[in-house]
Amino acid sequence: MTHNNALAQARALTLPSREASLQRKSSVSYFWNSNRKLLENAWAEWEIENKENLLIPDEMLLDSNLRQVINEAWKNPEKENAVADLWKEIIPGVYSTQFFDVERLTEFRNYLEAIVSSKIPVRPPYGIQLNRYGIMLDPRSDGYLAAPNFQVFYNDIMNRYMRPIARLLLGTYGYDNQTFGFSIQYNPEKDKDLHAHTDASAATLNININLPDEKFKGSQVDFYDKISRKTVQTVFEPGKAIIHSGNIAHATHPIISGQRSNLVVWLYGNRMQIPRGGVSSYGSVDNSVFTEIKKEKISSHQRWSLPDSPKDTFAPF
């Protein structure tokens, strides 16, 4: 195989069946592992082939207010309170803000449509009922979206935005070295809902990428407030994000009409460590690696820093 014909070879691959994926057959893992380099080369070739008319995703797609306070906090971490001020508390440990610039969502969605139309195989997130229209985003996952420009954008979201925000709002410092991500779509004809669960993460960022005219009914998300023992219901709006501790139980109501599309990204520690109390039914984590939350005081400069440890190969699903 040469780099120049990887795209054609990738498009000619026959994907594992839905049944085989759901049953976690060894042939499925073998397919993605044996074709990993081919698919990575195919995505690189695809970007080159489409460089004249393909969006290069970057942080300019994000809400201008969010971009401004994030950039200022990276320059001077003592200005981090301006970041916290943008997030509205839904319940303790759950916050929401405008994440994407609504006016630029069309460009991003067109980019994602081009990815689907590329006919390069991608692995759906079959750890969550095999969501048919989802895509794995992180290099730790088999069949991930390996387009080089997308990976730069994805890493910027995780490193420059999600990690310091999670540390600031949720106190995840020490449990956020590792990243994980996928896209998901709810549709009345296919994947309608998701039962109550917690995540195998220290923090989860769930970003809606519906366009303003893409209306849907249903698909509300319930969050369980451990303090009041009440369930609080929220509805996603275009470009809005919800960040929450992974150990907060939540569920998605059935979608009745339309469709809802989201990007979901996680942070957790090395070897999938998450703070104790976060036992998950969404992915799998060995209880032996659960650790107590450290009560040490973290400075603003520590929050606005990158982890020292390298990426590992552990994946929730």
Phi and psi in degrees as GROMACS dihedral restraints (atoms count N, CA, C in turn):
[ dihedral_restraints ]
;  ai    aj    ak    al  type     phi  dphi    fc
    3     4     5     6     1  -111.3    20    10
    4     5     6     7     1   159.4    20    10
    6     7     8     9     1   -59.2    20    10
    7     8     9    10     1   -32.5    20    10
    9    10    11    12     1   -72.8    20    10
   10    11    12    13     1   -18.2    20    10
   12    13    14    15     1  -115.9    20    10
   13    14    15    16     1    13.5    20    10
   15    16    17    18     1   -63.1    20    10
   16    17    18    19     1   -37.1    20    10
   18    19    20    21     1   -62.5    20    10
   19    20    21    22     1   -45.7    20    10
   21    22    23    24     1   -65.6    20    10
   22    23    24    25     1   -40.5    20    10
   24    25    26    27     1   -66.1    20    10
   25    26    27    28     1   -39.8    20    10
   27    28    29    30     1   -64.8    20    10
   28    29    30    31     1   -41.4    20    10
   30    31    32    33     1   -66.5    20    10
   31    32    33    34     1   -23.1    20    10
   33    34    35    36     1   -86.1    20    10
   34    35    36    37     1    -6.5    20    10
   36    37    38    39     1   -67.6    20    10
   37    38    39    40     1   147.9    20    10
   39    40    41    42     1  -101.6    20    10
   40    41    42    43     1   117.5    20    10
   42    43    44    45     1   -71.8    20    10
   43    44    45    46     1   152.1    20    10
   45    46    47    48     1   -60.3    20    10
   46    47    48    49     1   151.4    20    10
   48    49    50    51     1   -71.4    20    10
   49    50    51    52     1   160.1    20    10
   51    52    53    54     1   -59.6    20    10
   52    53    54    55     1   -41.6    20    10
   54    55    56    57     1   -63.3    20    10
   55    56    57    58     1   -43.6    20    10
   57    58    59    60     1   -63.7    20    10
   58    59    60    61     1   -38.1    20    10
   60    61    62    63     1   -66.1    20    10
   61    62    63    64     1   -45.4    20    10
   63    64    65    66     1   -62.7    20    10
   64    65    66    67     1   -33.4    20    10
   66    67    68    69     1   -85.6    20    10
   67    68    69    70     1     1.1    20    10
   69    70    71    72     1    54.4    20    10
   70    71    72    73     1    40.9    20    10
   72    73    74    75     1   -65.9    20    10
   73    74    75    76     1   146.7    20    10
   75    76    77    78     1   -60.6    20    10
   76    77    78    79     1   -27.7    20    10
   78    79    80    81     1   -64.2    20    10
   79    80    81    82     1   -28.8    20    10
   81    82    83    84     1   -69.6    20    10
   82    83    84    85     1   -49.3    20    10
   84    85    86    87     1   -60.4    20    10
   85    86    87    88     1   -40.3    20    10
   87    88    89    90     1   -62.6    20    10
   88    89    90    91     1   -41.0    20    10
   90    91    92    93     1   -57.8    20    10
   91    92    93    94     1   -50.8    20    10
   93    94    95    96     1   -70.1    20    10
   94    95    96    97     1   -39.6    20    10
   96    97    98    99     1   -67.0    20    10
   97    98    99   100     1   -42.8    20    10
   99   100   101   102     1   -72.2    20    10
  100   101   102   103     1   -21.9    20    10
  102   103   104   105     1  -106.8    20    10
  103   104   105   106     1     9.7    20    10
  105   106   107   108     1   -57.7    20    10
  106   107   108   109     1   -51.7    20    10
  108   109   110   111     1   -65.2    20    10
  109   110   111   112     1   -39.3    20    10
  111   112   113   114     1   -58.3    20    10
  112   113   114   115     1   -46.3    20    10
  114   115   116   117     1   -67.7    20    10
  115   116   117   118     1   -39.6    20    10
  117   118   119   120     1   -61.3    20    10
  118   119   120   121     1   -42.4    20    10
  120   121   122   123     1   -66.4    20    10
  121   122   123   124     1   -35.9    20    10
  123   124   125   126     1   -64.5    20    10
  124   125   126   127     1   -41.5    20    10
  126   127   128   129     1   -65.3    20    10
  127   128   129   130     1   -39.8    20    10
  129   130   131   132     1   -63.6    20    10
  130   131   132   133     1   -42.1    20    10
  132   133   134   135     1   -65.7    20    10
  133   134   135   136     1   -38.5    20    10
  135   136   137   138     1   -61.1    20    10
  136   137   138   139     1   -43.3    20    10
  138   139   140   141     1   -62.7    20    10
  139   140   141   142     1   -42.6    20    10
  141   142   143   144     1   -64.2    20    10
  142   143   144   145     1   -42.8    20    10
  144   145   146   147     1   -63.3    20    10
  145   146   147   148     1   -30.7    20    10
  147   148   149   150     1  -111.5    20    10
  148   149   150   151     1    19.3    20    10
  150   151   152   153     1   -63.3    20    10
  151   152   153   154     1   -24.3    20    10
  153   154   155   156     1   -77.7    20    10
  154   155   156   157     1   -23.7    20    10
  156   157   158   159     1  -130.7    20    10
  157   158   159   160     1    16.3    20    10
  159   160   161   162     1  -110.6    20    10
  160   161   162   163     1   132.3    20    10
  162   163   164   165     1   -60.7    20    10
  163   164   165   166     1   138.1    20    10
  165   166   167   168     1  -100.0    20    10
  166   167   168   169     1   102.9    20    10
  168   169   170   171     1   -66.1    20    10
  169   170   171   172     1   135.4    20    10
  171   172   173   174     1  -149.8    20    10
  172   173   174   175     1  -177.3    20    10
  174   175   176   177     1   -68.4    20    10
  175   176   177   178     1    -9.9    20    10
  177   178   179   180     1   -67.2    20    10
  178   179   180   181     1   -13.0    20    10
  180   181   182   183     1   -73.7    20    10
  181   182   183   184     1   -15.0    20    10
  183   184   185   186     1   -90.4    20    10
  184   185   186   187     1   162.6    20    10
  186   187   188   189     1   -56.0    20    10
  187   188   189   190     1   133.6    20    10
  189   190   191   192     1   -63.9    20    10
  190   191   192   193     1   -36.9    20    10
  192   193   194   195     1   -64.6    20    10
  193   194   195   196     1   -41.6    20    10
  195   196   197   198     1   -65.5    20    10
  196   197   198   199     1   -45.4    20    10
  198   199   200   201     1   -57.7    20    10
  199   200   201   202     1   -43.5    20    10
  201   202   203   204     1   -63.2    20    10
  202   203   204   205     1   -48.7    20    10
  204   205   206   207     1   -71.5    20    10
  205   206   207   208     1   -31.7    20    10
  207   208   209   210     1   -65.7    20    10
  208   209   210   211     1   -47.2    20    10
  210   211   212   213     1   -63.2    20    10
  211   212   213   214     1   -38.6    20    10
  213   214   215   216     1   -67.5    20    10
  214   215   216   217     1   -37.4    20    10
  216   217   218   219     1   -68.4    20    10
  217   218   219   220     1   -33.9    20    10
  219   220   221   222     1   -67.4    20    10
  220   221   222   223     1   -33.3    20    10
  222   223   224   225     1   -74.1    20    10
  223   224   225   226     1   -38.8    20    10
  225   226   227   228     1  -143.2    20    10
  226   227   228   229     1    95.5    20    10
  228   229   230   231     1   -56.3    20    10
  229   230   231   232     1   -19.9    20    10
  231   232   233   234     1   -70.0    20    10
  232   233   234   235     1    -8.4    20    10
  234   235   236   237     1   -93.7    20    10
  235   236   237   238     1    14.3    20    10
  237   238   239   240     1   -65.9    20    10
  238   239   240   241     1   -20.3    20    10
  240   241   242   243     1   -61.1    20    10
  241   242   243   244     1   -28.4    20    10
  243   244   245   246     1   -65.6    20    10
  244   245   246   247     1   -29.7    20    10
  246   247   248   249     1   -69.6    20    10
  247   248   249   250     1   -47.8    20    10
  249   250   251   252     1   -59.9    20    10
  250   251   252   253     1   -34.9    20    10
  252   253   254   255     1   -64.7    20    10
  253   254   255   256     1   -22.4    20    10
  255   256   257   258     1   -77.8    20    10
  256   257   258   259     1   -16.3    20    10
  258   259   260   261     1   -99.1    20    10
  259   260   261   262     1   127.5    20    10
  261   262   263   264     1   -94.2    20    10
  262   263   264   265     1   128.4    20    10
  264   265   266   267     1   -76.0    20    10
  265   266   267   268     1   126.6    20    10
  267   268   269   270     1   -88.8    20    10
  268   269   270   271     1   -53.3    20    10
  270   271   272   273     1  -143.7    20    10
  271   272   273   274     1   168.3    20    10
  273   274   275   276     1   -54.2    20    10
  274   275   276   277     1   125.5    20    10
  276   277   278   279     1    88.5    20    10
  277   278   279   280     1     4.9    20    10
  279   280   281   282     1  -137.1    20    10
  280   281   282   283     1   124.1    20    10
  282   283   284   285     1  -136.6    20    10
  283   284   285   286     1   156.0    20    10
  285   286   287   288     1  -137.2    20    10
  286   287   288   289     1   148.0    20    10
  288   289   290   291     1  -158.0    20    10
  289   290   291   292     1   170.5    20    10
  291   292   293   294     1   -78.0    20    10
  292   293   294   295     1   125.3    20    10
  294   295   296   297     1  -109.3    20    10
  295   296   297   298     1   -52.4    20    10
  297   298   299   300     1   -92.2    20    10
  298   299   300   301     1   149.3    20    10
  300   301   302   303     1   -72.1    20    10
  301   302   303   304     1   116.1    20    10
  303   304   305   306     1   -57.9    20    10
  304   305   306   307     1   -36.6    20    10
  306   307   308   309     1   -69.5    20    10
  307   308   309   310     1   -16.9    20    10
  309   310   311   312     1  -108.3    20    10
  310   311   312   313     1     1.6    20    10
  312   313   314   315     1   -61.4    20    10
  313   314   315   316     1   -34.5    20    10
  315   316   317   318     1   -59.6    20    10
  316   317   318   319     1   -41.2    20    10
  318   319   320   321     1   -62.5    20    10
  319   320   321   322     1   -43.0    20    10
  321   322   323   324     1   -67.8    20    10
  322   323   324   325     1   -40.8    20    10
  324   325   326   327     1   -65.7    20    10
  325   326   327   328     1   -37.9    20    10
  327   328   329   330     1   -61.9    20    10
  328   329   330   331     1   -37.2    20    10
  330   331   332   333     1   -62.8    20    10
  331   332   333   334     1   -44.8    20    10
  333   334   335   336     1   -66.4    20    10
  334   335   336   337     1   -35.5    20    10
  336   337   338   339     1   -64.3    20    10
  337   338   339   340     1   -37.2    20    10
  339   340   341   342     1   -64.7    20    10
  340   341   342   343     1   -35.4    20    10
  342   343   344   345     1   -62.6    20    10
  343   344   345   346     1   -46.2    20    10
  345   346   347   348     1   -62.8    20    10
  346   347   348   349     1   -40.9    20    10
  348   349   350   351     1   -73.3    20    10
  349   350   351   352     1   -10.7    20    10
  351   352   353   354     1   -65.2    20    10
  352   353   354   355     1   -24.0    20    10
  354   355   356   357     1    65.4    20    10
  355   356   357   358     1    19.6    20    10
  357   358   359   360     1   -84.9    20    10
  358   359   360   361     1   129.9    20    10
  360   361   362   363     1   -60.1    20    10
  361   362   363   364     1   135.4    20    10
  363   364   365   366     1  -131.5    20    10
  364   365   366   367     1   150.4    20    10
  366   367   368   369     1   -91.0    20    10
  367   368   369   370     1   125.5    20    10
  369   370   371   372     1   -72.6    20    10
  370   371   372   373     1   158.0    20    10
  372   373   374   375     1   -77.8    20    10
  373   374   375   376     1    77.1    20    10
  375   376   377   378     1   -78.1    20    10
  376   377   378   379     1     9.1    20    10
  378   379   380   381     1   -77.0    20    10
  379   380   381   382     1   -13.0    20    10
  381   382   383   384     1  -124.0    20    10
  382   383   384   385     1    68.8    20    10
  384   385   386   387     1    63.3    20    10
  385   386   387   388     1    23.3    20    10
  387   388   389   390     1    52.2    20    10
  388   389   390   391     1    65.8    20    10
  390   391   392   393     1   -62.3    20    10
  391   392   393   394     1   115.3    20    10
  393   394   395   396     1   -66.5    20    10
  394   395   396   397     1   -27.9    20    10
  396   397   398   399     1  -104.6    20    10
  397   398   399   400     1     6.4    20    10
  399   400   401   402     1   -85.5    20    10
  400   401   402   403     1   165.2    20    10
  402   403   404   405     1  -138.7    20    10
  403   404   405   406     1   138.0    20    10
  405   406   407   408     1   -75.0    20    10
  406   407   408   409     1   139.0    20    10
  408   409   410   411     1  -111.1    20    10
  409   410   411   412     1   -23.0    20    10
  411   412   413   414     1   -98.1    20    10
  412   413   414   415     1   141.1    20    10
  414   415   416   417     1   -58.8    20    10
  415   416   417   418     1   -18.2    20    10
  417   418   419   420     1   -71.4    20    10
  418   419   420   421     1   -12.2    20    10
  420   421   422   423     1   -98.7    20    10
  421   422   423   424     1   141.6    20    10
  423   424   425   426     1   -61.7    20    10
  424   425   426   427     1   142.9    20    10
  426   427   428   429     1    64.1    20    10
  427   428   429   430     1    29.3    20    10
  429   430   431   432     1   -75.2    20    10
  430   431   432   433     1   165.0    20    10
  432   433   434   435     1   -76.4    20    10
  433   434   435   436     1    95.8    20    10
  435   436   437   438     1   -93.5    20    10
  436   437   438   439     1    13.5    20    10
  438   439   440   441     1   -56.8    20    10
  439   440   441   442     1   120.7    20    10
  441   442   443   444     1   -55.1    20    10
  442   443   444   445     1   -43.3    20    10
  444   445   446   447     1   -67.5    20    10
  445   446   447   448     1   -34.8    20    10
  447   448   449   450     1   -65.9    20    10
  448   449   450   451     1   -39.9    20    10
  450   451   452   453     1   -64.3    20    10
  451   452   453   454     1   -35.2    20    10
  453   454   455   456     1   -62.5    20    10
  454   455   456   457     1   -45.1    20    10
  456   457   458   459     1   -62.7    20    10
  457   458   459   460     1   -45.4    20    10
  459   460   461   462     1   -60.0    20    10
  460   461   462   463     1   -45.4    20    10
  462   463   464   465     1   -67.1    20    10
  463   464   465   466     1   -34.2    20    10
  465   466   467   468     1   -64.4    20    10
  466   467   468   469     1   -41.8    20    10
  468   469   470   471     1   -59.4    20    10
  469   470   471   472     1   -44.2    20    10
  471   472   473   474     1   -72.2    20    10
  472   473   474   475     1   -45.7    20    10
  474   475   476   477     1   -81.8    20    10
  475   476   477   478     1   -45.0    20    10
  477   478   479   480     1   -87.1    20    10
  478   479   480   481     1   -25.5    20    10
  480   481   482   483     1  -112.4    20    10
  481   482   483   484     1   -67.5    20    10
  483   484   485   486     1   -62.8    20    10
  484   485   486   487     1   -47.0    20    10
  486   487   488   489     1   -61.3    20    10
  487   488   489   490     1   -51.6    20    10
  489   490   491   492     1   -66.4    20    10
  490   491   492   493     1   -33.0    20    10
  492   493   494   495     1   -65.4    20    10
  493   494   495   496     1   -43.4    20    10
  495   496   497   498     1   -64.4    20    10
  496   497   498   499     1   -39.6    20    10
  498   499   500   501     1   -63.5    20    10
  499   500   501   502     1   -40.0    20    10
  501   502   503   504     1   -70.7    20    10
  502   503   504   505     1   -45.4    20    10
  504   505   506   507     1   -90.0    20    10
  505   506   507   508     1   -33.2    20    10
  507   508   509   510     1  -115.8    20    10
  508   509   510   511     1    -9.3    20    10
  510   511   512   513     1    68.8    20    10
  511   512   513   514     1    43.4    20    10
  513   514   515   516     1   -91.6    20    10
  514   515   516   517     1     4.8    20    10
  516   517   518   519     1   -52.1    20    10
  517   518   519   520     1   129.0    20    10
  519   520   521   522     1    97.1    20    10
  520   521   522   523     1   -13.0    20    10
  522   523   524   525     1  -127.3    20    10
  523   524   525   526     1    34.2    20    10
  525   526   527   528     1  -141.3    20    10
  526   527   528   529     1    23.1    20    10
  528   529   530   531     1   -71.0    20    10
  529   530   531   532     1   -29.4    20    10
  531   532   533   534     1  -108.5    20    10
  532   533   534   535     1   148.8    20    10
  534   535   536   537     1  -120.7    20    10
  535   536   537   538     1   157.9    20    10
  537   538   539   540     1  -157.2    20    10
  538   539   540   541     1   146.7    20    10
  540   541   542   543     1  -163.9    20    10
  541   542   543   544     1   156.5    20    10
  543   544   545   546     1  -160.5    20    10
  544   545   546   547     1   160.7    20    10
  546   547   548   549     1  -104.9    20    10
  547   548   549   550     1   159.9    20    10
  549   550   551   552     1  -150.6    20    10
  550   551   552   553     1   149.5    20    10
  552   553   554   555     1  -137.8    20    10
  553   554   555   556     1   131.9    20    10
  555   556   557   558     1  -100.8    20    10
  556   557   558   559     1   134.2    20    10
  558   559   560   561     1  -147.5    20    10
  559   560   561   562     1   133.3    20    10
  561   562   563   564     1   -58.3    20    10
  562   563   564   565     1   -27.3    20    10
  564   565   566   567     1   -87.7    20    10
  565   566   567   568     1   -15.4    20    10
  567   568   569   570     1  -126.3    20    10
  568   569   570   571     1   -88.4    20    10
  570   571   572   573     1  -104.7    20    10
  571   572   573   574     1   106.1    20    10
  573   574   575   576     1   -92.8    20    10
  574   575   576   577     1   -35.9    20    10
  576   577   578   579     1  -156.4    20    10
  577   578   579   580     1  -176.1    20    10
  579   580   581   582     1  -149.1    20    10
  580   581   582   583     1   127.2    20    10
  582   583   584   585     1   -68.1    20    10
  583   584   585   586     1   167.4    20    10
  585   586   587   588     1   -59.4    20    10
  586   587   588   589     1   135.8    20    10
  588   589   590   591     1  -162.8    20    10
  589   590   591   592     1   167.2    20    10
  591   592   593   594     1  -115.0    20    10
  592   593   594   595     1   165.8    20    10
  594   595   596   597     1  -102.0    20    10
  595   596   597   598     1   152.2    20    10
  597   598   599   600     1   -83.3    20    10
  598   599   600   601     1    51.8    20    10
  600   601   602   603     1  -138.4    20    10
  601   602   603   604     1   160.1    20    10
  603   604   605   606     1   -80.4    20    10
  604   605   606   607     1   -35.6    20    10
  606   607   608   609     1  -145.5    20    10
  607   608   609   610     1   144.1    20    10
  609   610   611   612     1  -123.8    20    10
  610   611   612   613     1   132.2    20    10
  612   613   614   615     1  -115.9    20    10
  613   614   615   616     1   119.2    20    10
  615   616   617   618     1  -116.6    20    10
  616   617   618   619     1   113.7    20    10
  618   619   620   621     1  -116.0    20    10
  619   620   621   622     1   122.8    20    10
  621   622   623   624     1   -79.7    20    10
  622   623   624   625     1   134.8    20    10
  624   625   626   627     1  -121.2    20    10
  625   626   627   628     1    23.7    20    10
  627   628   629   630     1   -66.0    20    10
  628   629   630   631     1   146.1    20    10
  630   631   632   633     1   -79.3    20    10
  631   632   633   634     1   157.0    20    10
  633   634   635   636     1   -55.9    20    10
  634   635   636   637     1   -31.3    20    10
  636   637   638   639     1   -90.7    20    10
  637   638   639   640     1     3.2    20    10
  639   640   641   642     1   -92.9    20    10
  640   641   642   643     1    81.4    20    10
  642   643   644   645     1   -80.3    20    10
  643   644   645   646     1   149.8    20    10
  645   646   647   648     1  -144.2    20    10
  646   647   648   649     1   158.2    20    10
  648   649   650   651     1  -118.8    20    10
  649   650   651   652     1   145.4    20    10
  651   652   653   654     1    82.0    20    10
  652   653   654   655     1  -155.7    20    10
  654   655   656   657     1    61.2    20    10
  655   656   657   658     1    27.0    20    10
  657   658   659   660     1   -66.8    20    10
  658   659   660   661     1   153.9    20    10
  660   661   662   663     1  -112.7    20    10
  661   662   663   664     1   126.1    20    10
  663   664   665   666     1   -96.6    20    10
  664   665   666   667     1   134.4    20    10
  666   667   668   669     1  -118.6    20    10
  667   668   669   670     1   135.1    20    10
  669   670   671   672     1   -94.5    20    10
  670   671   672   673     1   119.9    20    10
  672   673   674   675     1   -86.6    20    10
  673   674   675   676     1   110.8    20    10
  675   676   677   678     1   -65.8    20    10
  676   677   678   679     1   -27.4    20    10
  678   679   680   681     1   -77.0    20    10
  679   680   681   682     1   -52.3    20    10
  681   682   683   684     1   -85.1    20    10
  682   683   684   685     1   -13.1    20    10
  684   685   686   687     1    61.0    20    10
  685   686   687   688     1    31.3    20    10
  687   688   689   690     1  -116.1    20    10
  688   689   690   691     1   156.7    20    10
  690   691   692   693     1  -100.4    20    10
  691   692   693   694     1   128.2    20    10
  693   694   695   696     1  -109.7    20    10
  694   695   696   697     1   131.2    20    10
  696   697   698   699     1  -103.4    20    10
  697   698   699   700     1   138.0    20    10
  699   700   701   702     1  -136.2    20    10
  700   701   702   703     1   155.5    20    10
  702   703   704   705     1  -123.1    20    10
  703   704   705   706     1   133.1    20    10
  705   706   707   708     1   -73.0    20    10
  706   707   708   709     1   141.5    20    10
  708   709   710   711     1  -118.7    20    10
  709   710   711   712     1   158.3    20    10
  711   712   713   714     1   -52.9    20    10
  712   713   714   715     1   126.0    20    10
  714   715   716   717     1    77.6    20    10
  715   716   717   718     1    -3.3    20    10
  717   718   719   720     1   -80.4    20    10
  718   719   720   721     1   148.6    20    10
  720   721   722   723     1  -125.0    20    10
  721   722   723   724     1   147.5    20    10
  723   724   725   726     1  -120.6    20    10
  724   725   726   727     1   128.1    20    10
  726   727   728   729     1  -113.2    20    10
  727   728   729   730     1   137.1    20    10
  729   730   731   732     1  -152.3    20    10
  730   731   732   733     1   157.4    20    10
  732   733   734   735     1   -64.0    20    10
  733   734   735   736     1   139.6    20    10
  735   736   737   738     1   -63.3    20    10
  736   737   738   739     1   -24.3    20    10
  738   739   740   741     1   -86.4    20    10
  739   740   741   742     1     7.9    20    10
  741   742   743   744     1   -89.4    20    10
  742   743   744   745     1   122.6    20    10
  744   745   746   747     1   -66.9    20    10
  745   746   747   748     1   138.1    20    10
  747   748   749   750     1  -152.4    20    10
  748   749   750   751     1   159.1    20    10
  750   751   752   753     1  -149.5    20    10
  751   752   753   754     1   152.9    20    10
  753   754   755   756     1  -109.9    20    10
  754   755   756   757     1   126.2    20    10
  756   757   758   759     1   -68.8    20    10
  757   758   759   760     1   157.0    20    10
  759   760   761   762     1   -59.1    20    10
  760   761   762   763     1   138.3    20    10
  762   763   764   765     1   -82.5    20    10
  763   764   765   766     1   135.2    20    10
  765   766   767   768     1   -96.9    20    10
  766   767   768   769     1   -41.1    20    10
  768   769   770   771     1  -151.8    20    10
  769   770   771   772     1   160.1    20    10
  771   772   773   774     1    75.4    20    10
  772   773   774   775     1  -160.6    20    10
  774   775   776   777     1  -147.2    20    10
  775   776   777   778     1   152.5    20    10
  777   778   779   780     1  -124.2    20    10
  778   779   780   781     1   126.2    20    10
  780   781   782   783     1  -116.1    20    10
  781   782   783   784     1   133.3    20    10
  783   784   785   786     1  -139.1    20    10
  784   785   786   787     1   152.3    20    10
  786   787   788   789     1  -101.8    20    10
  787   788   789   790     1   133.4    20    10
  789   790   791   792     1  -125.0    20    10
  790   791   792   793     1   122.7    20    10
  792   793   794   795     1  -129.4    20    10
  793   794   795   796     1   145.6    20    10
  795   796   797   798     1  -122.6    20    10
  796   797   798   799     1   155.0    20    10
  798   799   800   801     1  -124.5    20    10
  799   800   801   802     1   140.7    20    10
  801   802   803   804     1  -156.0    20    10
  802   803   804   805     1   173.8    20    10
  804   805   806   807     1   -85.5    20    10
  805   806   807   808     1  -179.3    20    10
  807   808   809   810     1   -59.3    20    10
  808   809   810   811     1   142.2    20    10
  810   811   812   813     1    55.7    20    10
  811   812   813   814     1    32.9    20    10
  813   814   815   816     1    65.6    20    10
  814   815   816   817     1    27.7    20    10
  816   817   818   819     1   -67.2    20    10
  817   818   819   820     1   137.1    20    10
  819   820   821   822     1  -137.0    20    10
  820   821   822   823     1   157.7    20    10
  822   823   824   825     1   -58.2    20    10
  823   824   825   826     1   145.1    20    10
  825   826   827   828     1   -58.0    20    10
  826   827   828   829     1   142.6    20    10
  828   829   830   831     1   102.6    20    10
  829   830   831   832     1    -0.9    20    10
  831   832   833   834     1  -106.3    20    10
  832   833   834   835     1    37.9    20    10
  834   835   836   837     1   -58.8    20    10
  835   836   837   838     1   129.8    20    10
  837   838   839   840     1  -115.0    20    10
  838   839   840   841     1   146.3    20    10
  840   841   842   843     1  -110.7    20    10
  841   842   843   844     1    18.5    20    10
  843   844   845   846     1  -132.2    20    10
  844   845   846   847     1    92.0    20    10
  846   847   848   849     1    92.8    20    10
  847   848   849   850     1  -174.6    20    10
  849   850   851   852     1  -139.2    20    10
  850   851   852   853     1   133.8    20    10
  852   853   854   855     1  -133.0    20    10
  853   854   855   856     1   134.9    20    10
  855   856   857   858     1   -73.4    20    10
  856   857   858   859     1   122.3    20    10
  858   859   860   861     1   -56.4    20    10
  859   860   861   862     1   -24.0    20    10
  861   862   863   864     1   -67.2    20    10
  862   863   864   865     1   -19.0    20    10
  864   865   866   867     1   -98.1    20    10
  865   866   867   868     1     1.8    20    10
  867   868   869   870     1   -69.0    20    10
  868   869   870   871     1   140.0    20    10
  870   871   872   873     1  -134.1    20    10
  871   872   873   874     1   156.0    20    10
  873   874   875   876     1   -70.8    20    10
  874   875   876   877     1   146.9    20    10
  876   877   878   879     1   -67.4    20    10
  877   878   879   880     1   127.9    20    10
  879   880   881   882     1   -77.8    20    10
  880   881   882   883     1   132.4    20    10
  882   883   884   885     1   -89.9    20    10
  883   884   885   886     1     6.4    20    10
  885   886   887   888     1   -62.3    20    10
  886   887   888   889     1   150.2    20    10
  888   889   890   891     1   -77.9    20    10
  889   890   891   892     1   129.8    20    10
  891   892   893   894     1  -107.5    20    10
  892   893   894   895     1   132.6    20    10
  894   895   896   897     1   -80.8    20    10
  895   896   897   898     1   161.8    20    10
  897   898   899   900     1   -62.2    20    10
  898   899   900   901     1   -35.3    20    10
  900   901   902   903     1   -68.2    20    10
  901   902   903   904     1   -30.8    20    10
  903   904   905   906     1   -70.2    20    10
  904   905   906   907     1   -37.9    20    10
  906   907   908   909     1   -63.6    20    10
  907   908   909   910     1   -38.2    20    10
  909   910   911   912     1   -98.5    20    10
  910   911   912   913     1    63.9    20    10
  912   913   914   915     1  -147.4    20    10
  913   914   915   916     1   162.5    20    10
  915   916   917   918     1   -97.3    20    10
  916   917   918   919     1   146.2    20    10
  918   919   920   921     1   -67.5    20    10
  919   920   921   922     1   152.4    20    10
  921   922   923   924     1   -85.0    20    10
  922   923   924   925     1   -31.0    20    10
  924   925   926   927     1   -75.4    20    10
  925   926   927   928     1   148.1    20    10
  927   928   929   930     1   -75.2    20    10
  928   929   930   931     1   168.2    20    10
  930   931   932   933     1   -67.2    20    10
  931   932   933   934     1   139.1    20    10
  933   934   935   936     1  -101.8    20    10
  934   935   936   937     1  -171.2    20    10
  936   937   938   939     1  -112.9    20    10
  937   938   939   940     1     8.3    20    10
  939   940   941   942     1   -74.2    20    10
  940   941   942   943     1   138.7    20    10
  942   943   944   945     1  -137.6    20    10
  943   944   945   946     1   139.3    20    10
  945   946   947   948     1   -62.9    20    10
  946   947   948   949     1   -37.6    20    10
